[in-house]
Amino acid sequence: MNLPPTGRTTEDLLAEVARLKEHDLPVRGGQVTAYVYDTGRAEVNDAATAAYLEMLEVNCLDPTAFPSVVEMERQVVGAVADQLGGGHGIFTSGGTESIMLAVKAARDSSRRARPNLVLPVTAHPAFHKAAHYLGVEVVAVPVDLATYRVRAKDVAAAVDADTILVVASAPSYPQGVIDPIEEVAAVAAAAGLPFHVDACVGGWLLPWLRAAGAEIPPFDLSVPGVTSISCDLHKFGYAPKGASVVLFADPAMRRKAYFASAGWPGYTIINATVQSSRSAGPLGGAWATLQALGREGYTELGRATLEATTRLREGIAAIPGLRVLGEPESSLVAFEGVDVDVFVLADEARARGWFLQPQLSYAGIPANLHITVTGVTLGGVDSMLKVIAESASAARSRGPVVLPDGLVDLVAGLDLDALDDAAFADLAASVGVDLRPGAGQPEMAVVNTVLDALPAAGREAVLVRFLSVIYGS
């Protein structure tokens, strides 16, 4: 892109934005079952958008300059703490940042020379990202392949003298099940270790499902031994993206998440988050969403979500060749194909206007498709089940992806660092995955089948190259 010689009109710019978004997945209506969360209530979205824009240019860098930031954050964090057992919180840009601050606080509190954190293999990769950035080793614990929950005894066996933090999920994203929080908390407490519950998905969902009649086990800061918890408001809080909260039981631990620097002659640096300058737009949007929905609104959404999840699970179980994984307490549902290639099924569903999220096999858990049920899903659950059934039938007729002989070994043996992006794009195009500009949206079944056949490190290397090719120079 080159800068235009003169400025363009707002009308012209918005027309260009519309053109750029032409092939995007829709963010409303429930046909995209990951990445976006929809209440189905336009008035709530309007309120959040208006507040977001009102706070857009306010800078969270210095709360003494913009006291509105302090008051809004107190209210938002206070609402989350009221639902999740109390605590002292920080408003962040998302689950990854909340998790990074929890890991930082644990690392800085421990001062271990070779720190590690113990977590289930189903824990979100944000913990691996935090560990990568903060110089912490990850000790991954397998889960029970019947329930997909971590076992407390396995966590206890993995803890050692260098462990700084124990992690469990409520729920874990892949299968939507809640780890045994009380049992793992007891293990962490006995070892004298902090214990973080990743409730980025469930923190603002599980309380409302419980209010709707679901059996939800204790999972928050009210559980003895839980020392911190993360909760995303841009998921089931339905706020605009960029809204999460991390709560600490002990205010001293929250202070360990902060960063301060006085080693320069400029303005005072004290940050509660990883970012320094940041727009207060997401904070305003989250505050307005909570206010616009209120307790009654979230309770109604919880009821609709619970009903939609029940109908979806039962409907998928009734489709020949499909099997729901585990017994999720949340509204995250994953299913595998018994005699159907789920990656082909996902492409068939995409062709019918529905996005189902593929998940690769790992640690004994089979490849599957993931669906996040939100407040808007209930109105379209029958349509979704019809598409899944049709797509399963079409996938069965097409058969599984058959890769060219030796392709996986070729990819596994490649020195990807020796290939430039153009050469990698040509290699992908040779097997039917054309990522070059103007080629359109490729079917992803081949890509996912290749990735599924590679070890994790190989998957990561290939994904980095895909990203590099897609974005170009």
C-alpha positions in Angstrom: 0.0 0.0 0.0 1.1 3.5 -0.8 -0.2 6.5 0.9 -2.7 8.4 -1.3 -1.4 11.8 -2.5 -4.4 13.5 -0.8 -6.7 12.5 2.0 -9.8 10.3 1.2 -13.3 10.9 2.3 -15.0 8.9 5.1 -17.5 7.6 2.6 -14.8 6.4 0.3 -12.9 4.8 3.2 -15.9 2.9 4.5 -16.7 1.6 1.0 -13.1 0.3 0.9 -13.5 -1.3 4.3 -16.7 -3.0 3.1 -14.8 -4.4 0.1 -12.0 -5.7 2.3 -14.5 -7.5 4.6 -16.3 -9.1 1.6 -14.9 -12.6 2.3 -14.8 -12.3 6.1 -16.8 -14.7 8.2 -19.9 -13.1 9.6 -19.7 -11.8 13.2 -23.4 -12.0 13.9 -26.0 -14.7 13.6 -24.3 -17.8 15.0 -23.0 -19.4 11.8 -19.4 -18.9 13.0 -18.9 -21.2 16.0 -15.6 -19.8 17.2 -13.9 -16.4 17.6 -17.1 -14.4 17.9 -19.7 -14.2 20.6 -23.2 -12.8 19.8 -26.1 -12.1 22.2 -28.5 -11.6 19.3 -29.4 -8.3 20.8 -28.6 -5.3 18.6 -29.3 -2.8 21.3 -26.5 -4.2 23.5 -24.0 -4.1 20.6 -25.1 -0.5 19.9 -24.5 0.5 23.6 -21.1 -1.1 23.6 -20.1 0.5 20.3 -21.1 4.0 21.5 -19.2 3.7 24.8 -16.2 2.2 23.0 -16.1 5.2 20.7 -16.6 7.6 23.5 -13.5 6.2 25.3 -11.5 5.5 22.1 -9.0 8.3 22.5 -8.6 8.0 26.3 -5.2 6.6 27.2 -5.0 4.0 30.0 -1.3 4.8 30.4 -1.8 7.4 33.2 -4.9 6.9 35.4 -4.2 10.2 37.1 -4.7 12.0 33.8 -7.9 10.1 33.0 -9.8 9.2 36.3 -12.6 7.8 34.2 -10.4 4.8 33.5 -10.0 4.1 37.2 -13.7 4.3 38.0 -14.7 2.2 35.0 -12.1 -0.4 35.8 -13.2 -0.5 39.4 -16.7 -1.2 38.4 -15.9 -3.8 35.8 -13.4 -5.6 38.0 -15.8 -5.4 40.9 -18.6 -7.0 39.0 -16.3 -9.9 38.0 -15.0 -10.3 41.5 -18.6 -10.4 42.8 -19.3 -13.4 40.6 -16.0 -15.2 41.1 -15.3 -15.2 44.8 -13.8 -11.8 45.4 -10.2 -10.8 44.8 -8.2 -7.9 43.5 -8.1 -7.5 39.7 -6.6 -6.0 36.6 -8.5 -5.2 33.4 -6.5 -6.6 30.4 -6.7 -6.8 26.7 -7.6 -10.5 26.7 -7.0 -13.9 28.1 -3.5 -14.2 26.9 -2.5 -11.0 28.7 -4.4 -12.0 31.8 -2.6 -15.4 31.8 0.8 -13.7 31.2 0.3 -11.4 34.2 -0.6 -14.4 36.4 2.5 -16.3 35.3 4.6 -13.1 35.8 3.2 -12.6 39.3 4.0 -16.2 40.2 7.5 -16.0 38.7 8.4 -12.8 40.5 7.0 -14.1 43.8 9.1 -17.3 43.7 12.5 -16.2 42.4 13.3 -19.7 41.3 16.5 -20.1 39.2 14.8 -22.5 36.7 11.1 -21.9 37.2 8.4 -24.2 35.7 4.7 -24.2 35.7 2.6 -27.4 35.8 -0.5 -27.6 33.6 -2.7 -30.1 31.8 -2.0 -30.8 28.1 -5.5 -29.3 27.5 -4.5 -25.9 29.0 -4.6 -23.0 26.6 -1.4 -22.3 24.6 -1.4 -18.8 26.1 0.4 -20.4 29.1 3.1 -21.7 26.7 3.3 -18.2 25.2 3.7 -16.7 28.6 6.3 -19.2 29.6 8.2 -18.5 26.3 8.3 -14.8 26.9 9.0 -15.0 30.7 11.7 -17.7 30.7 9.6 -20.4 32.4 9.5 -24.1 31.5 6.2 -25.9 30.9 5.6 -29.2 32.5 2.6 -30.7 30.7 0.5 -33.4 32.4 -1.7 -35.8 30.5 -5.5 -35.9 30.9 -7.8 -38.9 31.5 -8.8 -39.9 27.9 -12.2 -40.9 29.0 -13.1 -37.6 30.6 -10.5 -35.2 29.2 -9.9 -33.9 32.7 -6.5 -33.7 34.5 -6.1 -36.0 37.5 -4.9 -34.4 40.7 -2.5 -37.3 41.4 -0.8 -36.6 38.1 -0.4 -33.0 38.9 1.1 -33.9 42.3 3.6 -36.2 40.6 4.7 -33.4 38.2 5.3 -30.7 40.9 8.9 -30.3 41.9 11.2 -27.9 43.7 11.3 -25.5 40.7 7.5 -25.3 40.2 6.2 -21.7 40.6 2.6 -22.2 39.5 -0.1 -24.9 39.1 -2.8 -24.4 36.4 -6.1 -26.0 35.7 -9.1 -25.0 33.5 -12.7 -24.2 34.0 -13.4 -25.3 31.4 -10.6 -26.4 29.1 -11.3 -25.1 25.6 -10.8 -28.3 23.6 -13.6 -30.4 25.0 -15.4 -27.9 27.3 -14.9 -29.9 30.5 -14.0 -28.5 33.9 -10.9 -29.9 35.6 -11.3 -31.0 39.2 -10.5 -27.6 40.7 -11.0 -28.4 44.3 -8.7 -31.5 44.1 -6.0 -29.7 42.2 -6.2 -26.7 44.5 -5.6 -29.0 47.5 -2.5 -30.4 45.7 -1.1 -26.9 45.1 -1.9 -25.8 48.7 -0.1 -28.8 50.1 2.9 -27.9 48.1 2.8 -24.3 49.1 2.2 -23.2 45.5 0.0 -20.6 43.9 -2.8 -22.1 41.7 -4.3 -20.3 38.7 -7.7 -21.3 37.3 -8.0 -20.4 33.6 -11.6 -19.4 33.4 -11.1 -17.2 30.4 -14.0 -19.0 28.7 -16.0 -20.0 31.7 -15.6 -17.2 34.1 -18.5 -15.2 32.8 -20.4 -18.3 31.5 -20.5 -20.9 34.3 -22.2 -18.7 36.9 -25.1 -18.0 34.5 -25.3 -21.6 33.5 -25.5 -22.5 37.2 -28.3 -19.9 37.6 -30.1 -21.6 34.7 -30.0 -25.0 36.5 -26.7 -26.6 35.3 -24.6 -28.6 37.7 -21.4 -26.5 37.9 -18.8 -27.6 40.5 -17.0 -24.9 42.5 -14.2 -23.4 40.5 -13.4 -19.8 41.5 -11.6 -17.9 44.3 -14.0 -19.2 46.8 -12.3 -22.6 46.5 -9.5 -22.8 49.2 -6.1 -22.9 47.4 -7.1 -21.0 44.3 -4.9 -17.9 44.2 -5.8 -16.4 40.8 -8.3 -16.7 38.1 -8.7 -15.2 34.6 -12.1 -14.3 33.0 -12.6 -12.9 29.5 -15.5 -10.4 29.1 -15.1 -10.4 25.3 -16.3 -14.1 25.3 -19.4 -14.8 27.3 -19.5 -11.3 28.7 -20.3 -10.3 25.0 -18.1 -7.2 25.3 -16.1 -5.9 22.3 -12.7 -7.6 21.8 -10.0 -6.5 24.1 -11.6 -7.2 27.4 -10.5 -9.6 30.2 -9.9 -9.5 33.9 -7.4 -11.4 36.0 -8.2 -11.6 39.8 -5.7 -12.4 42.6 -6.8 -13.5 46.0 -3.9 -11.6 47.6 -3.3 -7.9 46.7 0.4 -8.5 47.2 0.3 -11.0 44.3 -1.5 -8.5 42.1 1.3 -6.0 42.8 3.8 -8.6 41.5 2.0 -8.5 38.1 2.7 -4.7 37.8 5.8 -3.2 36.1 7.5 0.0 37.2 10.6 1.6 35.9 12.4 4.8 37.2 15.7 4.2 35.4 15.3 7.0 32.9 14.8 10.8 33.0 11.3 10.9 31.4 7.8 10.5 32.7 6.9 8.0 35.4 6.4 4.4 34.2 4.0 2.2 36.1 2.0 -0.3 34.2 -0.6 -2.8 35.5 -0.6 -4.6 32.1 1.9 -5.7 29.5 0.9 -2.8 27.3 1.7 0.8 28.2 -0.3 3.2 26.1 -3.6 1.6 25.2 -7.0 2.8 24.3 -9.8 2.8 26.9 -12.2 1.9 24.2 -12.4 -1.8 25.1 -12.8 -0.9 28.8 -15.7 1.5 27.9 -17.2 -1.2 25.7 -17.0 -3.8 28.4 -18.5 -1.5 31.0 -21.4 -0.6 28.8 -22.1 -4.2 27.9 -22.3 -5.3 31.5 -24.5 -2.3 32.3 -26.8 -2.9 29.2 -27.4 -6.6 30.0 -27.4 -6.6 33.8 -28.0 -9.7 35.9 -31.3 -10.4 34.3 -29.9 -10.2 30.8 -27.0 -12.6 31.5 -29.4 -15.0 33.3 -31.6 -15.1 30.2 -28.6 -15.7 27.9 -27.4 -18.5 30.3 -30.8 -20.2 29.9 -30.7 -19.9 26.1 -27.1 -21.1 25.9 -27.8 -24.1 28.2 -30.9 -25.2 26.1 -29.0 -24.8 22.8 -26.0 -26.8 24.1 -28.2 -29.6 25.3 -30.1 -29.8 22.0 -26.8 -29.6 20.0 -25.1 -32.4 22.0 -28.1 -34.6 21.6 -28.5 -33.8 17.9 -24.9 -34.5 17.1 -25.0 -37.8 19.0 -27.9 -38.8 16.8 -26.0 -38.2 13.5 -24.5 -41.4 12.2 -20.7 -41.5 12.3 -20.3 -38.6 14.8 -19.4 -38.8 18.6 -19.4 -36.0 21.1 -16.1 -36.1 23.2 -16.6 -36.2 26.9 -19.4 -34.7 28.9 -18.9 -30.9 28.8 -20.4 -28.9 31.7 -20.0 -25.7 29.7 -21.3 -24.7 26.3 -18.2 -25.8 24.3 -18.9 -29.0 22.4 -16.4 -31.1 20.4 -17.1 -34.1 18.3 -15.1 -36.6 16.3 -15.9 -38.6 13.2 -16.1 -42.4 13.7 -16.3 -43.1 9.9 -16.1 -39.5 8.7 -13.1 -37.3 8.0 -13.9 -34.3 10.2 -11.5 -32.0 8.2 -13.5 -32.7 5.1 -16.7 -32.2 7.1 -15.5 -28.8 8.1 -14.9 -27.8 4.5 -18.3 -29.1 3.5 -19.9 -27.0 6.3 -17.9 -23.9 5.2 -19.2 -24.3 1.7 -22.7 -24.2 3.2 -22.0 -21.0 5.0 -21.1 -22.4 8.5 -17.7 -22.4 10.2 -16.9 -25.3 12.5 -13.4 -25.1 14.1 -11.0 -28.0 13.4 -8.9 -29.2 16.3 -5.9 -31.5 15.6 -5.2 -34.7 17.4 -2.9 -34.5 20.4 -1.8 -36.5 23.4 -4.2 -39.3 22.6 -7.2 -37.0 21.9 -8.5 -37.5 18.4 -8.9 -34.9 15.7 -12.3 -33.2 16.1 -14.5 -30.2 15.4 -15.3 -27.6 18.0 -18.4 -25.5 18.5 -18.8 -22.6 20.9 -22.5 -22.2 21.7 -23.5 -18.6 22.5 -26.6 -16.7 23.4 -27.7 -16.5 19.7 -27.2 -20.2 18.9 -30.6 -21.4 20.1 -32.5 -19.7 17.3 -30.3 -21.5 14.7 -29.5 -24.8 16.4 -31.8 -26.8 14.1 -30.2 -25.2 11.0 -26.8 -26.0 12.4 -27.6 -29.7 13.0 -29.1 -29.9 9.5 -25.8 -28.6 8.0 -23.7 -30.9 10.2 -25.7 -33.9 9.1 -25.6 -32.9 5.4 -21.8 -32.1 5.7 -21.2 -35.5 7.4 -23.0 -37.3 4.6 -21.1 -35.4 1.9 -17.8 -36.0 3.7 -18.5 -39.7 3.9 -19.2 -39.8 0.1 -16.0 -37.9 -0.6 -13.9 -40.0 1.6 -11.0 -39.0 3.7 -8.1 -36.8 2.4 -5.5 -38.9 0.7 -2.1 -37.2 0.7 0.5 -37.8 -2.0 2.9 -40.6 -1.1 5.8 -39.2 0.9 4.4 -35.7 1.4 4.3 -35.8 5.2 7.9 -37.2 5.3 8.9 -34.5 2.8 7.4 -31.7 4.9 8.8 -33.2 8.1 12.3 -33.3 6.6 12.3 -29.9 5.1 14.7 -27.2 6.3 12.0 -24.5 6.3 14.5 -21.9 7.2 16.3 -22.5 3.9 13.0 -21.8 2.0 11.9 -18.3 1.2 8.2 -17.5 1.4 7.7 -17.8 -2.4 9.2 -21.3 -2.5 7.0 -22.4 0.4 3.9 -20.9 -1.3 4.8 -22.9 -4.5 5.2 -26.1 -2.5 1.8 -25.5 -0.9 0.2 -24.8 -4.3 1.6 -28.1 -5.6 -0.7 -30.1 -3.3 -3.7 -27.9 -3.9 -3.3 -25.3 -1.2 -2.8 -22.1 -3.1 -2.0 -19.3 -0.6 -0.8 -16.8 -3.2 -2.5 -13.4 -3.5 -5.8 -13.6 -5.5 -6.1 -17.4 -5.2 -9.1 -17.2 -2.9 -10.0 -19.2 0.2 -8.5 -22.7 -0.1 -10.1 -25.8 1.3 -8.4 -26.6 4.6 -8.8 -30.4 4.8 -5.5 -31.0 3.1 -3.7 -28.5 5.3 -5.2 -29.9 8.5 -4.5 -33.5 7.4 -0.8 -32.7 6.9 -0.6 -30.8 10.2 -2.3 -33.6 12.0 0.3 -36.1 10.7 3.2 -33.9 12.0 4.6 -33.7 15.6 3.8 -30.5 17.5 7.1 -28.8 16.7 6.7 -29.6 13.0 3.1 -28.2 13.1 4.4 -25.0 14.6 7.2 -24.5 12.0 4.7 -25.0 9.2 2.1 -22.7 10.7 4.7 -19.9 11.1 5.5 -20.2 7.4 1.8 -20.2 6.4 1.3 -17.0 8.4 4.4 -15.4 6.8 3.1 -16.3 3.3 -0.4 -15.0 4.0 0.8 -11.6 5.2 3.6 -11.3 2.6 6.1 -8.6 2.7 
